[in-house]
Amino acid sequence: MWLIDSSIGRKVVMSVTGLALILFLTFHASMNVVALISAEGYNWICEMLGSNWYAVAATIGLAVLVALHFIFAIILTVQNRRARGTDSYAVTDKPGKVEWASQNMFVLGIIVILGICLHLYNFWWNMMAAELGMNAGNGIGAVDGVGQIINTFSCPVYTCIYIVWLIALWFHLTHGMWSAMQTLGVSGKIWFNRWRAVSFVYSTIVILMFMAVAVAFCAGYVPSDYQEVCAAPAGCPCM
């Protein structure tokens, strides 16, 4: 109850769920890069993370994390706007000038959520949901992850939307990561600037990994070992 009823508790939940989501993004980005190296390897990962019980459980767990993070973000935003404006993170040591990302974390978070919804539509819905029999998919094999990537990023509009999403996610991560560490009391005055630097570098690497896949496949790249399972049917986006 303390975590829900107290302001500090809400910020702790925000920080813990945020760091957990960063770990997930790190795994997801590392997995995506495999698609640039080996179609067979990436599709094997997709098959392993298909409709197995642990994959379904992980998906539910991830959804809970996102929901908690977003719900508490709304609560904190309303609370902080009433108390002291739009600064919604508990940071004891701040730079002299408030960062743009700090002032716009909630807006960036909304963009990130919308991007996640699009990502779920393009990939999860067409892969895991199809494998679970929830829909017929888009004509591409349920575990043909590379085919899904090619189909999605062959559309320049989708690619541009993804890049905008990733830029918003970068701003959200670069501020959110070090802010979460401050809220949890891991860093003090000495480590403040160090954590900011670590957050900048770490977030940049993760986002560049995602962006490299989108840009490469948009430019027509296809792994040398890729064998198309089946062509996307007429009526698919950008066809």
HELIX and SHEET records of a PDB file:
HELIX    1   1 TRP A    2  ASP A    5  1                                   4    
HELIX    2   2 SER A    7  ILE A   37  1                                  31    
HELIX    3   3 ALA A   39  MET A   48  1                                  10    
HELIX    4   4 TRP A   53  ARG A   84  1                                  32    
HELIX    5   5 TRP A  100  GLN A  103  1                                   4    
HELIX    6   6 MET A  105  HIS A  119  1                                  15    
HELIX    7   7 LEU A  120  TRP A  124  3                                   5    
HELIX    8   8 MET A  128  GLU A  131  1                                   4    
HELIX    9   9 GLY A  145  PHE A  153  1                                   9    
HELIX   10  10 PRO A  156  THR A  183  1                                  28    
HELIX   11  11 LYS A  189  CYS A  218  1                                  30    
END                                                                             
